[in-house]
Amino acid sequence: MIPATSFSGRKVALFGLGGSGMATAHALIAGGAEVLAWDDNPESVASASSQGIATGDLREANWAGIAAFVLSPGVPLTHPKPHWSVELARAAGVEIVGDVELFSRERRQKAPTAPFIAITGTNGKSTTTALTAHILKMAGRDTQMGGNIGRAIMTLDPLSSERHYVVECSSYQIDLAPSINPTAGVLLNLTPDHLDRHGTMQHYASIKERLVAGSDTAIIGVDDSFCAQIADRLERAGKEVVRISKRLPLTDGYFARGTDLMEAVHGRYERIGFLEGIGSLRGQHNAQNALAAVAACLKVGLDLGEIQAGLESFPGLAHRMEQVGRRGHVLFVNDSKATNADASAPALSSFQRIYWIAGGLPKEGGIEPLRGFFPRIVKAYLIGEAAPAFAATLGEAVSYEIAGTLEAAVEHAAADAAADDGSEAVVLLSPACASFDQFRNFEMRGEAFRQAVQSIKGVQPVGGTR
């Protein structure tokens, strides 16, 4: 745990007692703050009370004596309208912060030179965070990873100048972290997302910009117009900006040329790494993720040899293009985290002969946005509630069957792929749907896929990157 000492001896109100909120309350108490916590869920309040956290309805609190209000990131700050607790804090003139802000303040006080890499973006931030942390660990650095992935940030090991912190930040967390100041801030990309919580794309982008604006070095993917404009704006303001691109030959920065990772310096290019043969980092989207990790690791002092070794040993992120097994020329890939069409696109773009398992609880728009990838799909195996609608979209463009269950889909796809005479056939679970019609969450769906694959005679676990 990282004790939050910045409010030692003062009263702090806290709303939201989920995992990160509970962790933050404990960190504040450990740091000497007097905490009053609440939640709209009575069970969460009871759980907090049983753990020694003082609770009380914030509508009845004396806000005049409160130094700060800590809001959990899942609670609306601005849109569609501020939560009632936010309105109370604002009316009392009390500052509103989140757990990432508490971490940032603690770092400045206790270990301002501790390497801190903060990563955000619409897509790819979890993979980039996991990859960056993996490279650092493989290079022998004392590394902590958390935030919007894995552990809540205040549960990480205490701050020290030699300890490296790699933190995934959602837009909700950044919105509650006005003084975030990482050593290296990464902004991967921006596409419309969470607009129900941010109102407009411009507001969403402005929140993401705060992370890189506050960093010592801003590492920005410039393949979309919003990020390209942010990079230009920060550079004009005197910020050190490192541009990355998954496809463009830049004048200065890092870009991908096929599977080669290139550095550009005043228009001169040099290969600094490669992704060839690294199965967990297939596809253009992973080239962007890898470039961001490379740039961040260089910033905190790693050399290219250490970075390449980390790239080659990266096992991938569970349920995100995760290679779970191979039988002969057939590769089995778990992309259960792809819960909508846009999320399935990277996996479909990364393989040439696909036996696609799709379906579940459908999202708006279905799979029509994936039509450009249909020529790569040898056959589709449709499951769950979305099966009839997906079948209608596939029509005569793609051979399909309505398999119904995931287990049946795996069995049939594995048999068909085994008979494929291509050099590599891929049985791909990338549902483009939520899981809730058949599974509690996408993790359980992915685990069910993994178990079904491993039960097939002759399947060998991949267990690595090659």
C-alpha positions in Angstrom: 0.0 0.0 0.0 1.0 3.6 -0.6 -0.1 5.7 2.4 -1.7 8.9 1.2 -0.1 11.4 3.6 -1.0 14.6 1.7 -4.2 14.9 3.8 -2.7 13.8 7.1 -4.6 15.3 10.1 -7.4 16.6 7.9 -10.9 15.4 7.1 -11.6 13.8 3.7 -14.9 12.7 2.2 -15.0 9.8 -0.1 -17.7 8.5 -2.4 -17.6 5.1 -4.1 -16.7 2.0 -2.2 -15.8 -0.5 -5.0 -12.4 -2.0 -5.3 -10.4 1.2 -5.9 -12.5 3.3 -3.6 -12.0 0.9 -0.7 -8.3 0.8 -1.4 -8.1 4.6 -1.5 -10.0 4.9 1.8 -7.5 2.5 3.5 -4.5 4.5 2.0 -5.9 7.8 3.3 -6.4 6.3 6.8 -2.9 4.9 6.7 -1.6 8.3 5.8 -3.3 9.9 8.8 -6.5 11.4 7.2 -9.9 11.3 8.9 -12.1 9.7 6.3 -15.9 9.8 6.0 -17.0 7.4 3.2 -20.3 6.6 1.5 -21.8 4.7 -1.4 -25.2 4.4 -3.0 -25.0 0.6 -2.4 -25.8 -0.3 1.2 -23.8 -3.5 0.9 -20.6 -1.6 0.0 -21.2 0.8 3.0 -21.6 -2.2 5.3 -18.4 -3.8 3.9 -16.4 -0.6 4.5 -17.7 -0.3 8.0 -16.7 -3.9 8.8 -13.2 -3.0 7.7 -12.9 0.0 10.1 -13.7 2.7 7.6 -16.0 5.5 9.1 -19.1 5.8 7.0 -21.9 8.3 6.8 -24.3 9.8 4.4 -22.5 12.7 2.8 -25.8 14.5 2.3 -25.8 15.0 6.1 -22.1 15.8 6.5 -20.6 19.2 7.6 -18.8 20.0 4.4 -17.3 23.2 5.9 -14.7 21.0 7.7 -13.8 18.8 4.8 -10.4 19.4 3.1 -11.0 17.3 0.0 -13.5 15.0 -1.7 -12.2 11.8 -3.2 -14.4 10.4 -6.0 -14.2 7.0 -7.5 -13.7 7.1 -11.2 -16.8 5.2 -12.0 -19.0 7.9 -10.6 -20.1 10.7 -13.0 -18.2 14.0 -12.5 -19.8 16.0 -15.3 -22.0 14.0 -17.7 -24.7 13.0 -18.2 -25.0 15.1 -15.0 -22.8 15.4 -11.9 -23.5 12.9 -9.2 -25.2 14.5 -6.2 -22.1 14.1 -4.1 -20.1 16.1 -6.7 -22.7 18.9 -6.5 -22.4 19.0 -2.7 -18.6 19.2 -2.9 -18.7 22.0 -5.5 -21.3 24.0 -3.5 -18.9 23.8 -0.5 -15.9 24.8 -2.5 -14.1 21.5 -1.8 -11.6 20.2 -4.3 -12.5 16.9 -6.0 -9.8 14.4 -6.7 -9.2 10.7 -7.4 -6.8 8.0 -6.5 -4.3 8.8 -9.4 -4.1 12.4 -8.0 -3.3 11.1 -4.6 -0.6 8.9 -6.0 0.8 11.9 -8.0 1.0 14.1 -4.9 2.6 11.3 -2.8 5.2 10.8 -5.5 6.1 14.4 -5.6 6.5 14.5 -1.8 8.2 11.1 -1.2 10.1 10.1 -4.4 9.9 12.7 -7.1 12.6 10.9 -9.2 10.8 7.6 -9.2 10.2 6.6 -12.8 6.5 7.0 -13.6 5.0 5.9 -16.9 1.3 6.8 -17.4 -0.5 5.4 -20.4 -3.8 6.3 -21.9 -5.7 6.2 -25.2 -9.0 4.9 -26.5 -7.5 1.5 -27.6 -4.5 -0.5 -26.7 -3.7 1.0 -23.3 -4.0 -2.2 -21.4 -1.6 -4.1 -23.8 0.8 -1.2 -23.8 0.8 -1.0 -20.0 1.4 -4.7 -19.6 4.1 -4.7 -22.3 5.9 -1.8 -20.8 5.9 -3.3 -17.3 7.0 -6.7 -18.8 10.0 -5.1 -20.5 11.0 -3.3 -17.4 10.7 -6.4 -15.2 12.7 -8.5 -17.7 15.4 -5.9 -17.6 15.7 -6.4 -13.9 13.9 -3.1 -12.8 11.8 -3.0 -9.7 8.4 -2.5 -11.4 4.9 -1.9 -10.2 1.9 -2.0 -12.6 -1.6 -0.9 -11.8 -4.3 1.8 -12.2 -7.0 0.9 -14.7 -5.4 -2.5 -15.1 -4.8 -5.1 -12.3 -4.2 -3.5 -9.0 -5.7 -0.2 -7.8 -2.9 2.4 -7.8 -2.8 3.0 -4.0 -2.3 -0.7 -3.4 1.0 -0.7 -5.2 4.2 -1.0 -3.2 5.4 2.1 -1.4 7.2 4.8 -3.3 11.0 4.7 -3.6 13.3 6.4 -6.1 14.4 3.2 -7.7 10.9 1.7 -8.1 9.3 2.0 -11.6 5.5 2.7 -11.8 3.6 1.8 -14.9 0.0 3.0 -14.7 -2.9 2.7 -17.1 -5.2 5.7 -16.8 -8.7 5.9 -18.0 -10.3 9.2 -19.0 -12.3 9.1 -15.8 -9.1 8.8 -13.7 -7.4 11.6 -15.6 -10.4 13.9 -15.1 -9.8 13.5 -11.3 -6.0 14.0 -11.5 -5.4 17.7 -12.2 -1.7 17.6 -11.2 -0.6 14.3 -12.8 3.0 14.6 -13.9 4.5 11.3 -15.2 8.1 10.9 -16.3 6.7 9.7 -19.6 3.1 10.2 -20.6 1.7 8.1 -23.4 -1.3 9.0 -25.5 -1.9 6.2 -28.0 -4.9 7.2 -30.0 -8.4 8.9 -29.8 -11.7 7.7 -31.3 -15.2 8.5 -30.0 -15.7 6.7 -26.7 -17.4 7.3 -23.3 -19.2 10.3 -24.7 -22.1 9.6 -22.4 -19.6 10.5 -19.6 -17.8 13.4 -21.4 -20.5 15.0 -23.6 -18.4 15.7 -26.7 -15.4 14.3 -28.5 -13.6 17.6 -27.9 -14.1 17.3 -24.2 -13.0 13.7 -24.1 -9.9 14.6 -26.1 -9.1 17.5 -23.8 -9.2 15.2 -20.8 -6.8 12.7 -22.4 -4.5 15.6 -23.4 -4.0 16.5 -19.7 -2.0 13.4 -19.1 0.7 14.1 -21.7 0.5 17.9 -21.1 1.7 17.3 -17.5 4.4 14.8 -18.4 8.2 15.4 -18.7 8.1 13.7 -22.1 4.9 13.4 -24.1 4.8 10.2 -26.3 1.9 10.6 -28.7 0.5 8.4 -31.5 -0.1 10.7 -34.4 -2.2 8.4 -36.7 -5.5 10.2 -35.9 -6.2 13.9 -36.3 -7.0 14.6 -32.6 -3.7 13.2 -31.4 -1.7 14.8 -34.2 -3.2 18.2 -33.2 -2.4 17.6 -29.5 1.3 16.7 -30.4 1.6 19.9 -32.5 0.0 22.0 -29.8 2.2 20.7 -27.0 5.4 21.1 -29.0 4.5 24.7 -29.8 4.1 25.2 -26.0 7.7 23.9 -25.4 6.9 20.4 -24.3 9.2 17.5 -25.3 7.2 15.5 -27.7 8.0 12.1 -29.1 5.7 11.1 -32.0 4.9 7.5 -32.9 3.1 6.0 -35.9 2.2 2.5 -36.8 2.5 3.3 -40.5 3.8 6.8 -41.3 7.6 7.4 -42.0 8.1 10.4 -39.6 10.7 13.0 -39.9 11.4 12.6 -36.2 10.1 9.9 -33.8 9.4 6.2 -34.1 7.4 4.4 -36.7 6.7 0.8 -38.0 7.8 -0.4 -41.4 6.1 -3.7 -41.6 7.4 -5.6 -38.6 10.5 -3.4 -38.2 10.5 -0.7 -35.6 12.2 2.4 -36.9 13.7 5.6 -35.4 13.6 8.7 -37.5 16.1 11.6 -36.7 15.9 14.6 -39.0 14.6 12.4 -41.8 17.3 9.6 -41.4 16.0 6.2 -40.5 17.4 3.3 -38.4 15.9 0.0 -37.3 15.9 -0.2 -33.5 13.8 -3.4 -33.1 11.5 -5.9 -34.7 8.2 -7.7 -34.1 8.8 -10.5 -36.7 7.8 -13.9 -35.2 6.4 -12.4 -32.0 3.0 -13.9 -32.0 1.6 -11.8 -29.1 2.4 -8.6 -31.0 0.9 -9.3 -34.4 -0.9 -6.6 -36.3 -0.5 -2.8 -36.9 -2.3 -2.0 -33.7 0.3 -3.9 -31.7 3.1 -2.1 -33.7 1.7 1.1 -32.2 1.6 -0.4 -28.7 5.2 -1.7 -29.1 6.5 1.7 -30.3 4.9 3.4 -27.3 6.5 0.9 -24.9 9.9 1.3 -26.6 9.8 5.1 -26.4 8.7 5.0 -22.7 11.4 2.5 -21.8 14.1 4.4 -23.5 13.0 7.5 -21.6 13.5 5.8 -18.3 17.0 4.5 -19.2 16.7 1.0 -20.8 18.9 0.1 -23.8 17.7 -1.3 -27.0 18.9 -4.8 -26.2 16.9 -4.9 -23.0 13.9 -3.7 -24.8 14.0 -6.2 -27.6 14.4 -9.1 -25.2 11.3 -7.9 -23.4 9.4 -7.6 -26.7 10.3 -11.2 -27.7 9.3 -12.7 -24.3 6.0 -10.8 -23.9 3.2 -13.4 -23.4 0.4 -11.1 -24.4 -2.6 -9.9 -22.4 -5.1 -12.5 -21.3 -8.2 -12.6 -23.5 -6.7 -10.1 -26.0 -5.4 -11.9 -29.0 -4.1 -14.5 -26.5 -2.5 -17.5 -28.1 -3.8 -20.4 -26.1 -2.8 -23.5 -28.1 -1.6 -25.0 -31.3 -2.2 -28.3 -33.1 -0.1 -28.7 -36.2 -0.7 -25.7 -38.4 -3.8 -24.6 -36.5 -3.4 -21.7 -34.0 -6.1 -21.1 -31.3 -6.5 -17.4 -30.3 -8.6 -16.1 -27.4 -9.8 -12.5 -28.1 -12.8 -12.7 -25.7 -12.1 -9.0 -24.6 -13.4 -7.9 -28.1 -17.0 -7.1 -27.0 -17.9 -5.0 -30.0 -17.1 -4.8 -33.7 -14.4 -2.2 -33.4 -12.7 -4.3 -30.8 -12.7 -7.3 -33.0 -11.2 -5.5 -36.0 -7.5 -5.7 -34.9 -7.7 -9.5 -34.5 -9.5 -10.0 -37.8 -6.9 -7.8 -39.5 -4.0 -9.8 -38.1 -4.7 -13.3 -39.6 -5.3 -14.5 -43.2 -7.3 -17.7 -42.8 -9.8 -17.4 -39.9 -12.3 -19.8 -38.5 -14.2 -17.2 -36.6 -16.2 -17.8 -33.4 -18.5 -14.8 -32.9 -21.7 -13.8 -31.1 -23.2 -13.3 -27.7 -25.2 -10.4 -26.5 -25.2 -8.0 -29.5 -24.1 -4.4 -29.5 -25.6 -1.6 -31.6 -24.4 -1.8 -35.2 -23.7 -5.6 -35.1 -20.8 -6.8 -37.3 -21.5 -4.7 -40.4 -18.4 -2.5 -39.7 -16.3 -5.7 -40.1 -17.4 -6.4 -43.7 -14.0 -5.4 -45.0 -12.5 -8.4 -43.2 -15.0 -11.0 -44.5 -12.6 -12.2 -47.2 -10.2 -13.4 -44.5 -12.9 -15.5 -42.8 -13.1 -19.1 -44.1 -16.1 -19.9 -41.9 -17.9 -18.3 -39.0 -19.4 -20.2 -36.0 -22.1 -18.2 -34.4 -23.2 -18.4 -30.8 -25.6 -16.8 -28.4 -28.4 -14.3 -29.0 -26.6 -12.5 -31.8 -26.3 -15.6 -34.0 -29.4 -14.9 -36.2 -28.5 -11.2 -36.8 -24.9 -12.1 -37.5 -26.0 -14.8 -40.0 -28.1 -12.2 -41.8 -25.2 -9.9 -42.1 -22.8 -12.6 -43.3 -25.3 -13.7 -45.8 -23.6 -15.3 -48.8 -20.4 -13.4 -48.2 -19.1 -15.9 -45.6 -19.8 -19.5 -45.0 -21.3 -19.9 -41.5 -23.1 -22.2 -39.1 -25.1 -21.4 -36.0 -23.2 -23.4 -33.4 -25.2 -22.2 -30.5 -22.7 -22.8 -27.7 -19.1 -22.0 -27.4 -18.1 -25.6 -26.8 -19.8 -26.7 -30.1 -18.2 -23.8 -32.0 -14.7 -24.8 -30.8 -15.2 -28.4 -31.7 -16.5 -27.7 -35.2 -14.0 -24.9 -35.9 -11.1 -27.1 -34.8 -12.1 -29.9 -37.1 -12.6 -27.6 -40.1 -9.3 -25.8 -39.5 -7.4 -29.1 -39.3 -8.6 -29.9 -42.8 -7.4 -26.5 -44.1 -4.5 -26.9 -46.6 -3.1 -23.4 -45.9 0.2 -22.8 -44.0 -1.6 -21.5 -41.0 -5.3 -21.6 -40.0 -6.5 -19.7 -37.0 -9.5 -20.6 -34.8 -10.3 -17.2 -33.4 -12.7 -16.3 -30.6 -13.4 -12.6 -31.2 -17.1 -12.3 -30.3 -17.8 -8.7 -31.2 -20.5 -9.0 -28.5 -20.9 -8.8 -24.8 -20.9 -12.1 -22.9 -23.9 -11.7 -20.6 -26.3 -14.0 -22.4 -24.1 -17.0 -21.7 -21.3 -15.9 -19.4 -20.9 -13.7 -16.4 -18.2 -11.6 -18.1 -15.7 -11.8 -21.0 -13.0 -13.3 -18.7 -15.2 -16.4 -18.0 -16.0 -16.6 -21.7 -12.3 -16.6 -22.5 -11.5 -19.1 -19.9 -14.3 -21.4 -21.2 -12.7 -21.1 -24.7 -9.2 -21.9 -23.3 -10.5 -25.0 -21.5 -12.4 -26.2 -24.6 -9.2 -25.8 -26.7 -7.0 -27.6 -24.2 -9.4 -30.5 -24.1 -8.8 -31.2 -27.8 -6.4 -34.1 -28.3 -3.0 -33.1 -29.6 -3.3 -29.4 -28.7 -0.1 -28.0 -27.3 -0.1 -24.8 -25.1 1.7 -22.0 -26.8 2.8 -20.5 -23.5 4.9 -17.8 -25.0 5.2 -15.6 -28.0 6.4 -17.8 -30.8 
